Amino acid sequence: MQKIIHDELNKETLVYFQTYLLDELNKNKLTVNNIVRTVKDFIVFLEHEDLELNAKSIKKYLHLIQDSLRESSFITKVSAVRQFVNWLNIENNPFLDKDFNFNRTEIDYFTQAELDEKISQEQFSFNELLIRTFYEMHLSIDDLINLRLKDFNQANASFVIRGQKIFCSEKLASLAKQYLKKYREVRANQAFYQTQIDDHFFIRENSQSPLLAIELSKIIRFYDFSLNKLKRSRIINLIKSGYDEDAIYNLLAIKISAFYDQFKPKQNYRLLKAYADFHPRSSKK
């Protein structure tokens, strides 16, 4: 459904902004169309919420979109809003304020402790198994519902995902084994017939039918989660635990975007230089 700008002045402003991008900055037309589309959504948001353009309303909008977008798309939209606000040259432009920085202090994510508190159960919980698998394996909804019985190895507690063996936590491995024993007795008894091991790993609770995307979405919303926030939380928690990009790739078979640079520990370049200059095992020696 196309969003509509109702305020005539806002419509005119958007046209002038588009002309500025095309004629004065000589931006590619496709790029301009994407920028204008984002700015249009932002203006509609301001109109709908009856908000003035200021730091508070901008932050509110960015909080709104961050959980519905992947990192690269989110960064692109932040850039578009920044260009528009800078072009307007308003007095209270938050992007020119040194104290305004939509960085890690503004990005929503769950700590591992928060996540555990929300989903942990003493007894076996089908929902906990789903959420933990989605989170730990860094999956999309389609990835999760298309997991096959043959993708899980009980012996070494791992899933084969993205062409790589990815190991589970003890908690997830225990839940998966309990699930197979309770719901998938054939698999648990090691009856490896091709027609069985190629079946979906996840089926509906108390059923033999495959889990559907809409059902999984309901379960995730029940916990007041969003898909992107869960997946983002996984990467941020790994970084905070000391994993670098190579370690994350080896663990999950994914490359993380530049979006996560802000969460990485800052290098002490003075110490690095001192090491390079004076340490006997430095490459300079």
N, C-alpha and C positions, 0 to 999 in steps of 0.2 A: 504494500500500500504506500503510495507516494505521499510524503509529508508536504503540507502546504503552509507557506508563510502568509499570514493574514495582514500584518502591518505593511502599509504601502511604502513607508519610509525604509523599512527593512528590505523590501523587495528591490527598491532603487539602489540601496547601499550595496546589495549583493551584486547587482549588475555592474556598478562602478568598480567593485573589487575584481570581478572577473576581467573587465577591460584592462585594469592595471596589471594583472598577472600576464595577460596575453600581449599587450602592446608595449608596456614599459619594461617588464622583466623578460619578455620573449620566452615564456615557458611553453613547453609542449602542450598542445591542446588537450590531449588525454590526461596529462598531469593536472592541468587546470580544472578539467571537469571533475576529477576526483577531489581536489581541494574544495571546490565550490560545493560539491555534494555534501562534504563533511560540514562545512560552514553553514550550509542550509539547515542541516540537522541540528546544529548548535543553536541557531537562531530560533528554530521551531521550539526547541527545548526551553529557551529563555521566555518565549511568548507563552508557552503552555504553563510554565511555572510562575509566570508574572514576575520575572527576575530582571534586575538591572545587570549590565555587563560590568563585573568587577571580579576581584580575586576570589571571593567567596562563591560566586555563581560558576566561575570557571572550574574551580576545584570540585564543586558539586557535580558538574557535567562529566569531568574526567573520572570521578569515582563511579558514576553511573555506567560509563562505557567500558571500564577496564575489565570487568568480569564477563562481558559479553563478547570480547574480542581476543584474538591471539596477540602475542606480544608485538609482532611486527605491525599488525594492523592498528593496534593501540598507539604505538609510537608515531605512525603516519598521521593519525587523526590529531594527536597532540600537536604535531608540526603544523597541520593545516589551521587549527585554531590559533596557534601562536602567530602565524603569518597574518591572519585576519585582524587580530587584536593589535599587532604592531602597525599594520597599515592604517588602522583607524586613528592611531596616535592620540589615544585618550589619556587624560591626566592620571588616571588611576590604573594604568596598564600594569598588571601584576607580573607580566613576563619581563619587564624592565626593572622590577624590584629585586634587589640582591637577595632578599629574604624569601622570595618566592621560588621554590624549586620542587617541582612535582617528582620527587625521587623516592627512595625506599621508605622514607617516613610516611609517604602518602599511599604506597602500594599495599593493598590488602592481601594477606596470606595467612594461612593457619600454621602455627607452630606445631611440631610433632605432638607436644603435650596437649594442645587444644584439640587436635584431631582425635587423639586417643580418648580424651574425655568425652567427646561427642559420640563416638561409635562403639567403644569397647563394651562388651557384654561378658558376664561370667560364663554363661552357657553358650552353646553354638548359636550363631546368628547369621542367617542367610544374607541379610542386608549388610552386616559388617564384612562378610566375605567379599561381597560385590564392591563395596567402597574401598576396602584395602587393596583388592586386586587392581582396580582402576587407578588408585593413587600410586601404589608401589611400582607398577609396571609402566606408568605414564601413558595410559591408553586413551583413545577416543571411545565414544559410545559404540561405534561400529566395530572397533577392535575388540571390545569386551564381549559383545554379544556373538561375535564370530570366532571366539576361542573354541578350539576343538579338544576333545578328550586326549587326543594324541599329543597335544601341545604341552601337557603337564607331565612331569616326571616325578613320581612319588619318591623314588629312591634318593635323588639328590635335591628334591624340593626346588624345582626350577620350572619356568615356562619357556618355551621357544617362541619368541616374539621378535618381529623385525629381523628375522633370520639369525637371531643370536640367542644363546641360552642366558636367561636372566633369573638370578636366584632370589628366592623369597626370604622374607624375615621369618623367624621361628613362629611368630604369631600367625602370619598368613599361611605358612606351610601346614600348621596344625589345623587351621580352619578348612583348608582345601581337602585335607585327608579326611576330616570329619564329614565334610560334604559328600565326598565320594562314597564313603561307607554308608551314609544315611540315604542318599538319593540315587547313587549310581553303583549299585552293588556289583553289577557285571564288571565294571571297570576296576573296582576295588579288589575283585577276586582274580584280576590279571587274565581275564578271558579276552585276549587280543585279536578279535576278529575285525577285519577291515571295516565292515559296515558299522561296527560299534565304536571303534576308536576315532572314526571320522565324524561322529555325532558332536553336536554342540556341547561344550563343557558346562555352560550355564543353562539350566532349564528353569521354568517357573516353579516356584515353591509348591510342593505337593502335586506336581504334574510332570508329564514327560514331554511337554511342548517347549520349544525354544523360547528363551527370554526375548522380549521385544524391546526396541529402543524406547518406546513411549513408557513402558513399565519401568525401565531403568531410570529414565528421567524423573519419574514420580518418586522413586526411592531417593534419588539424589536431592530433590527438592524437599523431601520430608525432613532431611537433616539441615535444611537451609544452606545447602552448599551450591556452588556453581562449578561447572566443569572446568572452566579456565582457572578459577581460583584454586581448585584442588591440584591441577597439574602444575600450576605456577608454584604452589606451596611445596610440592615435591622437590623441585629444582632448588628453590631458595633454601630449604632445610638441608639439602645435601651440601650446598656451598657453605652454609654456616657450620656444617659438621667437618669442614676441611677438605671437601672434594674439589679438585680443579676440573677444567673442561675435559681433559683426557680421562680422568677417573670416572667422570659422569658418563662419558661415551662408552667406556668399558663396562660400566654397570648397567646402563639402560639402552645402549645402541642408538643414542640420539645426540645430535650436535645442538648445543644451546646457542641462542641468539645473543647479540650485543646488549639486548635488554637487561640481561643479568649481570652486566659489568658493574653496575652500581652496588651489587651485593657482595662483590668479591673483596677480600681484605686488601687494604692499601699497602703497596710496597714501600718499604723504607729504603729509598734509593741511596741514601748516604751510607747505610750499612752495607748495601750491595756493592757500592764503589769501594768501600774499605776492604771488603772481602776480596774483590777483584785485584786490588792493588797490593795487598799485603799477605793474604792467606797462602800458605805453602802449596795448597792443592788447587789454587785458582788457575783458570785456563791461561792467565797471563804469565804464570811461572814456567 
